[in-house]
Amino acid sequence: MNKTFYFHLIIPAMFLVLSFGCGSPRDGIALNLAPTSSDDLAVEQFGAMREVMREGKTEARVRLVDVVATPHAYAVGALEGLTGEVMIVDGEVWVSRVETNGAISVTGPDPVEEDSATLLTVGHVSKWHSTTIETAVAGTELESLIRQIASAKGLDTERPFPFRIEGQLTNIDLHVINGYCPIATDPATEEKKPWRNNNRVTVSVNIVGFFAHNAVAVMTHHGTSVHAHAIVTVDDKKVMGHIDKVTVEPGMTLFVPEF
């Protein structure tokens, strides 16, 4: 049964960690999305960062119920009209929207029939390699760790692939989009505000992301090879959003596809 959770966190703080902005002014680039090692690891892209975030082309491109019709779907993206964030975890569809009171509502795990994405990166993975993270990493070090482990497991890291990170951490900053990219557009000039949470307490986190080298303006945001969303569980309530910054900690588990 689909459930809706309403949750509002305000924990002001700042920490320099892995940063994912919104769309780049660079032109989009063509990507070969299917790894040569396995057709099962093909990554689909609906919409491109630049056209959605910068050019305002936010029409519906794919229905979420259709995405999860194929088993073991994992995805991150944004709803049509940039009205919310989307995260799919092994076929479970989680959607966050900003309410008029500034809180967010989170629906899931069942998809809402009417929900469509304007921007979505999708992969279908049935088996995963797991690696325990040994040291705290953030920023480019975290990107390098993801790439290093994926390469060691036989993935072609020049081509896009999904990853997951699970466990407990303290530092994670999230936002939920509310009609426009809060990096490309100054929220102070807009009536609607994005939802933000700067978490500095220990929480359980489930991260789904995609590593895509040289995919800025198409699959990833400016300045990074990663696009990732997270579900944070606090007092049995689920908060889901786009990751702005995160530091992963020792004991967490990093998953990359197994084929």
Residue, then its C-alpha position, 0 to 999 in steps of 0.5 A: m500500500n502506498k504511504t505518505f509521510y510528512f516530515h520537516l527537519i531544520i538543523p542548520a550547519m555547514f560542512l565541506v563534503l561531496s557536492f552535487g549542484c544543478g545543471s551546467p551551462r555546457d552543452g549536452i554530450a552524447l553518451n554510450l550508455a550500455p557497458t560493453s561487459s554486460d547488456d544487463l548493466a545498460v543505463e537509460q537516460f530520460g531528459a538531460m540536465r541542461e535542457v531540464m534545469r536550464e532550458g525549462k523543458t520539464e515535460a513528462r518523459v517517462r511514467l514511473v509505473d512503466v520504469v518499475a515494470t522491469p524488475h530490479a529498477y534503480a533510478v534518480g531524477a525529478l518529477e515533471g515540472l520539477t515538482g519533486e524528487v524521484m528515487i527508485v530502490d529495487g522497484e520501490v518508488w519514493v517521491s518527495r514533494v514540498e508542501t505549501n507549509g514548507a514541509i515535505s511529503v514522501t510517497g512510497p513504496d508503491p508508485v503513484e499512477e499519475d507520476s511521471a519524470t521529466l529527468l530520470t537515470v535508470g538501471h536494472v541490477s539484480k546482483w551487487h558486489s559489496t565492499t565495506i568502507e574503511t575510512a571517512v571520505a567525501g568530495t572527489e575522494l568519494e568519487s575516486l573510491i566509487r570508481q576504484i572499487a567498480s574498476a576492481k570488480g570489472l566494470d568499465t568506469e568510462r561508461p555510466f553505472p549505478f551504485r548504492i551506499e548503505g549504513q549510518l552517517t552524520n553529515i548529509d545535506l539534502h534538498v527537494i526541488n520545488g519548481y526550479c533548480p535552486i542552484a541555477t535560480d536564486p531561490a530568493t527571487e522565487e515565491k516557492k522555496p526548495w526544502r533543505n535539510n543539513n543533517r548533523v546527527t547520526v542517521s540511517v541512510n540508503i543512497v542510490g546514485f549513478f557514476a558517469h564520467n564526462a556526462v556533465a549537462v546530460m546525466t550529472h550536475h556541474g562539477t561532478s561525475v555523480h548524481a545521487h539521492a538518499i533516503v534518511t530514516v529518522d524516528d521511523k520516518k523516511v525523508m528522501g532528497h537530492i544529495d548536495k553534500v555527504t561524507v560516508e563513514p567507516g563501516m558503511t557498505l558500498f555496492v556496485p553491480e555484479f555481472 
